[in-house]
Amino acid sequence: NYSGSGIETTFTQGEDGALKALVPLMPTSQNSQLLLVGTLANPVEDRLIKLFNRLGIENIASLPSRQSTNLPSVGPNTKVLLSQPYLTDTARVLKDRGAEIIKAPFPLGVEGSQMWMKAAANAFGINDSLVHSTLAPLIDRARIALEPLKEKLSGKLLFLLPESQLEIPLARFLHRECGMKLLEVGTPYLNKEMMSKELELLPEGTSVVEG
């Protein structure tokens, strides 16, 4: 059971609460695996699994799974890659089950997606050269696709009000890949440990305000 009231929580907290409620029901496993945590569209999930397979990560599960009756397992050899930045409670209870949380920027933008996948590869001891050769063509295409957006946004000022906990990755993307100048980044809740890799990528002196 969990509270999903829109009065008490934002939509992002609702997902965190729902996934946290599933963790105690997950079976225990000693198998080495990558667990992708956070809701993804089916085609996106399929594409990511294929890319991780090409990198040599074969055993991959997702939370939430596509079938509610088919929960993934978790244990001391489970490495968790969060696809959303607001899953603080879910990450904590997965860690309590013995899983390792991979620290990485979140997969928003070209740079964030590249570093997110590279962090997972590093956690499994995969050579950087294989990561580069696998992702390079995708990165080139994505950067070309971003050019029109960069032309429109470069040099503009950005002020983000707190709402969803997506603000810090969004600010990083808009600043580093679209050329926007950050005035202030507000977020309703700041978990500095979970956001450490994102905060490192913001320009020095950026005002990040919680609340």
C-alpha positions as CSV (number, residue, x, y, z in Angstrom):
1,N,0.0,0.0,0.0
2,Y,1.1,3.5,-0.7
3,S,-0.3,7.0,-0.7
4,G,-0.9,8.2,-4.3
5,S,-3.1,11.2,-3.4
6,G,-2.5,14.2,-5.7
7,I,-3.1,16.5,-2.7
8,E,-0.2,14.9,-0.7
9,T,2.3,14.2,-3.4
10,T,3.5,15.3,-6.8
11,F,3.3,12.8,-9.7
12,T,7.0,12.1,-9.3
13,Q,6.6,11.2,-5.6
14,G,3.7,9.0,-6.6
15,E,5.9,6.9,-8.8
16,D,8.6,6.7,-6.1
17,G,6.0,5.6,-3.6
18,A,4.5,3.0,-5.9
19,L,7.9,1.5,-6.8
20,K,9.0,1.6,-3.1
21,A,5.9,-0.4,-2.2
22,L,6.9,-3.1,-4.7
23,V,10.5,-3.7,-3.4
24,P,9.5,-5.8,-0.4
25,L,7.7,-8.1,-2.7
26,M,10.7,-8.7,-5.0
27,P,12.3,-12.2,-4.7
28,T,15.9,-12.4,-3.5
29,S,18.5,-13.5,-6.0
30,Q,22.3,-13.9,-5.9
31,N,22.6,-13.5,-9.7
32,S,24.6,-10.7,-11.2
33,Q,22.3,-8.3,-13.0
34,L,21.6,-4.8,-14.0
35,L,18.3,-3.4,-12.7
36,L,16.8,-0.4,-14.6
37,V,14.6,1.5,-12.2
38,G,12.0,4.0,-13.3
39,T,9.1,4.0,-15.8
40,L,10.2,3.8,-19.4
41,A,8.2,3.6,-22.6
42,N,8.4,0.1,-24.0
43,P,10.3,1.1,-27.2
44,V,12.8,3.0,-25.1
45,E,13.3,0.1,-22.7
46,D,13.8,-2.3,-25.6
47,R,16.4,0.0,-27.2
48,L,18.3,0.4,-24.0
49,I,18.4,-3.4,-23.3
50,K,19.7,-4.0,-26.8
51,L,22.4,-1.4,-26.3
52,F,23.4,-2.8,-22.9
53,N,23.5,-6.3,-24.5
54,R,25.9,-5.0,-27.2
55,L,28.1,-3.7,-24.4
56,G,28.2,-7.2,-22.9
57,I,25.6,-6.8,-20.1
58,E,23.3,-9.7,-20.6
59,N,21.2,-10.0,-17.5
60,I,18.9,-7.0,-17.4
61,A,15.6,-6.5,-15.5
62,S,13.3,-3.5,-15.1
63,L,11.3,-2.0,-12.2
64,P,8.4,-1.6,-12.9
65,S,8.2,-4.7,-15.1
66,R,5.7,-4.9,-17.9
67,Q,3.7,-7.5,-16.1
68,S,2.7,-6.6,-12.5
69,T,2.9,-10.3,-11.5
70,N,6.4,-10.7,-12.9
71,L,8.6,-8.7,-10.4
72,P,12.3,-8.7,-10.9
73,S,14.6,-10.2,-8.3
74,V,17.1,-8.2,-6.2
75,G,20.2,-9.1,-4.1
76,P,23.8,-8.3,-3.3
77,N,24.9,-8.8,-6.9
78,T,22.2,-6.4,-8.3
79,K,23.5,-3.1,-9.7
80,V,20.7,-0.5,-9.9
81,L,20.7,2.2,-12.6
82,L,18.1,4.9,-11.9
83,S,16.4,6.3,-15.0
84,Q,14.6,9.1,-13.1
85,P,16.1,11.5,-10.5
86,Y,13.2,11.4,-8.1
87,L,13.3,7.8,-6.9
88,T,15.0,8.5,-3.6
89,D,12.9,6.2,-1.4
90,T,13.0,3.4,-4.0
91,A,16.8,3.6,-4.2
92,R,17.0,3.5,-0.4
93,V,14.9,0.4,0.1
94,L,16.7,-1.4,-2.8
95,K,20.0,-0.6,-1.1
96,D,18.5,-2.1,2.1
97,R,17.9,-5.3,0.1
98,G,21.6,-5.4,-0.7
99,A,21.7,-3.8,-4.2
100,E,24.4,-1.4,-5.3
101,I,23.2,2.0,-6.6
102,I,25.2,3.2,-9.6
103,K,26.1,6.9,-9.3
104,A,25.6,8.6,-12.6
105,P,24.0,11.7,-14.3
106,F,20.5,11.0,-15.5
107,P,19.8,10.1,-19.2
108,L,18.5,13.5,-20.2
109,G,20.3,14.9,-23.3
110,V,23.2,13.4,-25.2
111,E,25.8,13.9,-22.6
112,G,23.7,12.7,-19.7
113,S,22.6,9.6,-21.6
114,Q,26.2,8.8,-22.6
115,M,27.5,9.2,-19.1
116,W,24.6,7.2,-17.7
117,M,25.4,4.2,-19.9
118,K,29.1,4.5,-19.3
119,A,28.6,4.4,-15.6
120,A,26.7,1.1,-15.9
121,A,29.4,-0.3,-18.2
122,N,32.1,0.7,-15.7
123,A,30.2,-1.0,-12.9
124,F,30.4,-4.2,-14.8
125,G,34.1,-3.8,-15.8
126,I,33.5,-3.1,-19.5
127,N,36.2,-1.5,-21.5
128,D,35.8,2.2,-22.3
129,S,36.8,1.7,-25.9
130,L,33.8,-0.7,-26.4
131,V,31.5,1.9,-24.9
132,H,32.8,4.6,-27.2
133,S,32.6,2.5,-30.4
134,T,29.0,1.4,-29.5
135,L,27.6,4.8,-28.6
136,A,29.6,7.1,-31.0
137,P,27.3,6.8,-34.0
138,L,24.2,7.4,-31.8
139,I,25.9,10.4,-30.1
140,D,26.8,12.0,-33.5
141,R,23.2,11.7,-34.7
142,A,21.8,13.1,-31.5
143,R,24.1,16.1,-31.5
144,I,23.0,16.9,-35.1
145,A,19.4,16.7,-34.1
146,L,20.0,19.1,-31.2
147,E,21.5,21.8,-33.4
148,P,18.2,23.6,-34.2
149,L,17.3,23.7,-30.5
150,K,20.7,25.0,-29.6
151,E,20.4,27.8,-32.1
152,K,17.1,28.9,-30.5
153,L,18.1,28.7,-26.9
154,S,21.8,29.6,-26.8
155,G,22.5,32.7,-24.7
156,K,19.0,32.8,-23.2
157,L,18.6,33.1,-19.4
158,L,17.0,30.2,-17.5
159,F,15.2,30.2,-14.1
160,L,13.6,27.0,-13.0
161,L,11.0,26.9,-10.3
162,P,10.8,23.8,-8.0
163,E,8.2,21.3,-9.1
164,S,9.2,17.8,-10.0
165,Q,12.8,17.0,-9.0
166,L,13.7,17.0,-12.8
167,E,15.0,20.5,-12.5
168,I,18.7,19.8,-11.9
169,P,19.2,17.4,-14.9
170,L,17.2,19.7,-17.1
171,A,19.3,22.7,-16.1
172,R,22.5,20.7,-16.8
173,F,21.2,19.7,-20.2
174,L,20.0,23.2,-21.2
175,H,23.2,24.8,-20.1
176,R,25.8,22.4,-21.3
177,E,24.1,21.2,-24.5
178,C,21.9,24.1,-25.5
179,G,24.0,27.1,-24.3
180,M,21.5,28.6,-21.9
181,K,22.7,30.7,-18.9
182,L,21.5,29.6,-15.5
183,L,20.1,32.1,-13.1
184,E,18.7,29.8,-10.5
185,V,17.7,26.2,-10.3
186,G,14.9,25.4,-7.8
187,T,14.0,21.9,-6.8
188,P,11.4,20.7,-4.3
189,Y,13.8,18.2,-2.7
190,L,17.5,17.8,-3.0
191,N,19.3,14.5,-2.3
192,K,22.9,15.6,-2.6
193,E,24.2,12.0,-2.7
194,M,21.9,11.0,-5.5
195,M,22.5,14.2,-7.4
196,S,26.2,14.4,-6.9
197,K,27.2,13.6,-10.5
198,E,24.6,16.1,-11.8
199,L,25.8,18.9,-9.4
200,E,29.4,18.4,-10.5
201,L,28.3,19.3,-14.1
202,L,26.6,22.6,-13.2
203,P,28.8,25.7,-13.7
204,E,30.6,26.9,-10.5
205,G,28.5,29.3,-8.5
206,T,25.1,28.0,-9.8
207,S,22.3,28.8,-7.3
208,V,20.5,25.6,-6.5
209,V,17.6,26.2,-4.1
210,E,15.6,23.5,-2.3
211,G,12.0,24.1,-1.4
